[in-house]
């Protein structure tokens, strides 16, 4: 245990994985060193904000269901990505893993910075010599700041001789009281790709209400999105930096029954809103340059 005022970080182990349990004056979090994956976050006196599956497995080489997995250097299925992203993938991975490989590798955590009002953790992943199945060279960083606002920032430094073209996401699972009762604010008028309707492009009208399986790539998003949750009398504000796309996903009933590490009824208690760079919002990093993307998350009580 490393004390500093009322902030603390404790190293623990769960099954196969090394974890960090973090406590600040504002809340508690659990983070896996594998994938630098923030697994859960709960403000004091509130329900969780970042959701972790009740059936989550803590296994080597497998992303844990829930939290904020880092999807990199591509998002989703590689063959659904633009040609420039696919060109960075070479042979050696066999069947290319969905959402890339960064979320299943061991990141190195520097000594945490503890302050009276919060904790900052910096994770690094050295890919300067590339990786099997990927034709690039890079250094990755993930900075997690746990204070009144939860901030997660992904940095990519290109150590290749050529530009890197990537898609990526901070695949955040948000906890909700009942997904059928919440609404997503801030998407009105936005263009989106509906992956469940032949990948057609549509325009959002009004707030988004989840009434069926949902898997959408929202584009041109340069505003704060919010989850309005009357069941828990709160709003979760999601503000991003250097991201103009967002993925909104809920598996609903049938797909939930097919998912691993996922209870049949868990779809009711979660909603993914993923801070992303996808589709026509790709990351392009020149040799020697660094590109950042961040999400800032805060739960706010609804007016009485």
C-alpha positions as CSV (number, residue, x, y, z in Angstrom):
1,X,0.0,0.0,0.0
2,X,1.3,3.5,-0.9
3,X,-0.5,6.1,1.1
4,X,-0.8,9.8,0.3
5,X,-3.4,11.7,2.2
6,X,-6.6,9.8,1.2
7,X,-5.3,8.4,-2.0
8,X,-3.8,4.9,-2.3
9,X,-2.7,2.3,-4.8
10,X,-2.5,-1.4,-3.9
11,X,-1.2,-4.2,-6.0
12,X,-3.4,-7.3,-6.0
13,X,-3.7,-10.5,-8.1
14,X,-6.9,-12.0,-9.5
15,X,-6.5,-15.4,-11.1
16,X,-3.9,-14.9,-13.9
17,X,-3.7,-11.2,-13.9
18,X,-1.8,-8.5,-11.9
19,X,-4.1,-5.6,-10.9
20,X,-4.0,-2.2,-9.3
21,X,-6.7,-1.3,-6.8
22,X,-6.9,2.5,-6.6
23,X,-8.7,4.7,-4.0
24,X,-9.0,8.4,-4.2
25,X,-11.3,11.0,-2.3
26,X,-13.7,10.7,-5.2
27,X,-13.9,6.9,-5.9
28,X,-12.4,3.5,-6.3
29,X,-11.0,1.8,-9.5
30,X,-9.5,-1.5,-10.5
31,X,-6.9,-1.6,-13.3
32,X,-5.2,-4.6,-15.1
33,X,-1.6,-4.2,-16.1
34,X,-2.5,-6.5,-19.1
35,X,-3.8,-4.1,-21.7
36,X,-3.5,-1.2,-19.3
37,X,-7.2,-1.9,-19.0
38,X,-9.2,0.1,-16.5
39,X,-11.7,-2.5,-15.4
40,X,-14.1,-0.6,-13.1
41,X,-14.7,2.8,-11.6
42,X,-17.2,3.7,-8.9
43,X,-17.5,7.2,-7.3
44,X,-18.1,7.1,-3.6
45,X,-21.8,7.0,-2.7
46,X,-22.8,6.2,-6.3
47,X,-23.4,3.1,-8.5
48,X,-20.5,2.2,-10.8
49,X,-19.8,4.4,-13.7
50,X,-17.5,2.0,-15.6
51,X,-19.1,-1.4,-15.8
52,X,-17.3,-4.8,-15.2
53,X,-19.1,-8.0,-16.1
54,X,-20.1,-10.2,-13.3
55,X,-18.8,-13.1,-15.4
56,X,-15.5,-11.5,-16.2
57,X,-12.5,-13.8,-16.5
58,X,-9.0,-12.7,-15.6
59,X,-7.0,-14.8,-18.0
60,X,-3.6,-14.2,-19.8
61,X,-4.0,-13.2,-23.4
62,X,-7.7,-12.5,-23.2
63,X,-9.3,-9.1,-22.8
64,X,-11.5,-8.8,-19.7
65,X,-15.2,-8.2,-20.5
66,X,-16.0,-4.7,-19.3
67,X,-14.0,-1.6,-18.3
68,X,-12.1,0.3,-21.0
69,X,-10.2,-2.0,-23.3
70,X,-7.7,-0.3,-25.6
71,X,-8.5,-1.2,-29.2
72,X,-5.4,-0.7,-31.3
73,X,-3.9,-0.6,-34.0
74,X,-7.2,-1.3,-35.6
75,X,-10.8,-1.2,-34.4
76,X,-13.2,-4.1,-35.0
77,X,-12.6,-6.6,-37.8
78,X,-9.5,-5.7,-39.7
79,X,-11.1,-6.4,-43.0
80,X,-13.8,-3.7,-42.3
81,X,-11.1,-1.1,-41.9
82,X,-9.9,1.3,-44.7
83,X,-7.1,0.0,-46.9
84,X,-4.5,2.2,-45.3
85,X,-5.1,0.5,-41.9
86,X,-5.1,-2.9,-43.4
87,X,-1.8,-2.2,-45.2
88,X,-0.1,-1.9,-41.8
89,X,-1.0,-5.5,-40.9
90,X,1.3,-8.2,-42.2
91,X,1.6,-11.9,-41.7
92,X,2.3,-13.6,-38.4
93,X,-0.9,-13.2,-36.4
94,X,-2.9,-15.9,-38.2
95,X,-6.5,-14.9,-37.9
96,X,-6.2,-11.2,-37.1
97,X,-7.7,-10.5,-33.7
98,X,-10.7,-8.3,-33.5
99,X,-9.8,-4.8,-32.1
100,X,-6.1,-5.4,-32.6
101,X,-3.6,-6.8,-30.0
102,X,-2.7,-4.0,-27.6
103,X,-5.5,-5.0,-25.1
104,X,-3.9,-8.4,-24.5
105,X,-0.3,-7.4,-24.0
106,X,1.5,-6.5,-20.8
107,X,2.0,-2.7,-20.4
108,X,4.5,-1.3,-17.9
109,X,3.2,1.0,-15.1
110,X,5.4,3.7,-13.8
111,X,5.3,4.7,-10.1
112,X,1.8,6.2,-9.5
113,X,1.6,9.9,-8.7
114,X,-0.5,10.3,-5.6
115,X,-2.0,13.6,-4.6
116,X,-4.6,14.7,-2.1
117,X,-7.4,14.8,-4.6
118,X,-6.5,12.0,-7.0
119,X,-4.1,9.5,-8.5
120,X,-2.4,9.5,-11.9
121,X,-1.1,6.2,-13.5
122,X,1.1,6.1,-16.6
123,X,1.3,2.8,-18.6
124,X,3.7,2.3,-21.5
125,X,3.9,-0.3,-24.2
126,X,7.1,-0.7,-26.2
127,X,6.4,-1.7,-29.8
128,X,9.5,0.0,-31.2
129,X,10.5,-3.3,-32.8
130,X,7.0,-3.9,-34.2
131,X,4.8,-6.8,-33.4
132,X,3.9,-10.1,-35.2
133,X,1.3,-9.3,-37.8
134,X,1.9,-5.5,-37.8
135,X,4.2,-3.6,-40.0
136,X,4.9,-0.6,-37.8
137,X,7.0,0.6,-34.9
138,X,5.6,2.7,-32.1
139,X,5.6,3.6,-28.4
140,X,2.2,3.7,-26.7
141,X,1.3,5.4,-23.5
142,X,-2.0,5.3,-21.5
143,X,-2.4,7.9,-18.8
144,X,-5.3,7.3,-16.3
145,X,-6.2,10.2,-14.0
146,X,-8.6,9.4,-11.2
147,X,-9.9,12.6,-9.6
148,X,-13.2,14.4,-9.7
149,X,-13.2,13.7,-13.4
150,X,-11.9,10.4,-14.8
151,X,-9.5,11.0,-17.7
152,X,-8.0,8.3,-19.9
153,X,-5.5,9.5,-22.6
154,X,-3.9,7.3,-25.2
155,X,-0.7,8.4,-26.9
156,X,1.0,6.9,-30.0
157,X,4.5,7.9,-31.0
158,X,5.5,6.7,-34.4
159,X,9.0,5.2,-34.5
160,X,8.7,3.9,-38.0
161,X,10.3,5.5,-41.1
162,X,6.9,5.9,-42.7
163,X,3.6,7.4,-41.6
164,X,1.3,5.1,-39.6
165,X,-2.4,5.0,-40.3
166,X,-4.5,3.5,-37.5
167,X,-8.0,3.1,-36.2
168,X,-8.5,2.9,-32.5
169,X,-10.9,3.2,-29.6
170,X,-11.2,3.4,-25.8
171,X,-14.0,0.9,-25.7
172,X,-15.8,2.1,-22.6
173,X,-18.5,0.0,-21.0
174,X,-20.7,2.4,-19.0
175,X,-22.9,1.1,-16.1
176,X,-26.6,2.1,-16.3
177,X,-29.7,1.3,-14.2
178,X,-31.6,0.0,-17.2
179,X,-30.5,0.6,-20.8
180,X,-34.2,0.6,-21.9
181,X,-34.8,3.7,-19.7
182,X,-31.7,5.8,-20.5
183,X,-31.1,8.1,-23.5
184,X,-27.9,9.3,-25.1
185,X,-27.8,13.1,-25.6
186,X,-25.6,15.0,-28.0
187,X,-26.1,12.8,-31.1
188,X,-29.0,14.6,-32.7
189,X,-28.2,15.4,-36.3
190,X,-25.0,13.3,-36.4
191,X,-24.2,11.0,-39.3
192,X,-23.7,7.4,-38.4
193,X,-23.0,4.0,-40.0
194,X,-25.5,1.4,-39.0
195,X,-23.4,-1.9,-39.0
196,X,-26.6,-3.9,-38.4
197,X,-28.3,-2.6,-41.5
198,X,-25.8,-3.3,-44.3
199,X,-23.3,-0.7,-43.1
200,X,-25.5,2.1,-44.5
201,X,-25.0,5.7,-43.5
202,X,-27.9,7.4,-41.8
203,X,-28.6,10.6,-39.8
204,X,-29.7,10.6,-36.1
205,X,-32.9,12.3,-35.3
206,X,-33.2,13.4,-31.6
207,X,-31.6,11.6,-28.7
208,X,-30.7,7.9,-29.0
209,X,-33.0,5.4,-27.1
210,X,-31.8,1.8,-27.0
211,X,-34.7,-0.4,-28.1
212,X,-32.9,-3.3,-29.8
213,X,-29.4,-4.5,-30.6
214,X,-27.4,-1.4,-31.5
215,X,-24.0,-1.1,-33.2
216,X,-23.4,2.3,-34.7
217,X,-20.3,4.4,-35.8
218,X,-21.2,8.0,-35.2
219,X,-19.1,10.4,-37.3
220,X,-18.3,14.1,-37.0
221,X,-18.9,14.0,-33.3
222,X,-17.1,17.1,-31.8
223,X,-19.4,17.6,-28.8
224,X,-20.0,16.2,-25.4
225,X,-22.2,13.1,-25.3
226,X,-24.2,12.3,-22.2
227,X,-26.0,9.3,-20.8
228,X,-29.2,10.5,-19.1
229,X,-30.1,7.9,-16.5
230,X,-33.3,8.7,-14.5
231,X,-33.2,5.3,-12.7
232,X,-30.0,6.4,-11.0
233,X,-30.9,10.1,-11.0
234,X,-27.6,11.0,-12.8
235,X,-26.1,12.1,-16.1
236,X,-22.7,10.7,-17.3
237,X,-20.9,13.4,-19.3
238,X,-18.4,12.1,-21.9
239,X,-16.1,14.7,-23.3
240,X,-13.4,13.8,-25.7
241,X,-10.2,15.3,-27.1
242,X,-8.7,14.6,-30.6
243,X,-11.6,12.3,-31.5
244,X,-14.4,12.9,-34.0
245,X,-16.1,9.6,-34.0
246,X,-17.8,7.4,-31.4
247,X,-19.1,3.9,-31.3
248,X,-22.4,3.1,-29.5
249,X,-23.1,-0.6,-28.8
250,X,-25.4,-2.7,-26.9
251,X,-25.9,-6.5,-27.7
252,X,-29.5,-6.7,-26.5
253,X,-31.1,-10.1,-25.9
254,X,-30.0,-12.6,-28.6
255,X,-26.4,-11.5,-29.0
256,X,-25.9,-11.3,-25.2
257,X,-26.7,-15.0,-25.0
258,X,-23.8,-15.7,-27.4
259,X,-21.1,-13.5,-25.8
260,X,-18.3,-14.8,-23.6
261,X,-17.9,-13.5,-20.0
262,X,-21.4,-12.0,-20.3
263,X,-24.6,-12.9,-18.3
264,X,-27.7,-13.4,-20.5
265,X,-29.4,-10.3,-18.8
266,X,-26.2,-8.2,-18.6
267,X,-27.2,-6.1,-21.6
268,X,-29.7,-4.3,-19.4
269,X,-27.0,-3.0,-17.1
270,X,-24.4,-1.6,-19.6
271,X,-24.0,0.6,-22.6
272,X,-20.8,1.1,-24.6
273,X,-20.0,4.6,-25.8
274,X,-16.5,4.3,-27.3
275,X,-14.2,7.2,-27.8
276,X,-12.8,6.4,-31.2
277,X,-10.9,7.2,-34.4
278,X,-12.6,5.1,-37.0
279,X,-14.0,5.1,-40.6
280,X,-13.1,8.5,-42.1
281,X,-11.6,9.7,-38.8
282,X,-8.4,7.7,-38.9
283,X,-5.2,8.5,-36.9
284,X,-2.3,9.4,-39.2
285,X,1.0,9.8,-37.4
286,X,4.1,11.1,-39.2
287,X,7.6,9.6,-38.3
288,X,8.7,10.9,-35.0
289,X,5.4,12.5,-34.2
290,X,2.9,11.7,-31.3
291,X,-0.8,11.6,-31.6
292,X,-3.1,11.8,-28.5
293,X,-6.8,10.9,-27.9
294,X,-8.5,11.3,-24.6
295,X,-11.9,10.9,-22.9
296,X,-13.0,12.8,-19.8
297,X,-15.9,11.2,-17.8
298,X,-17.9,12.6,-15.0
299,X,-21.2,11.6,-13.3
300,X,-23.4,14.5,-12.4
301,X,-26.6,14.3,-10.3
302,X,-29.9,15.2,-12.1
303,X,-31.8,18.2,-10.8
304,X,-34.3,17.2,-8.1
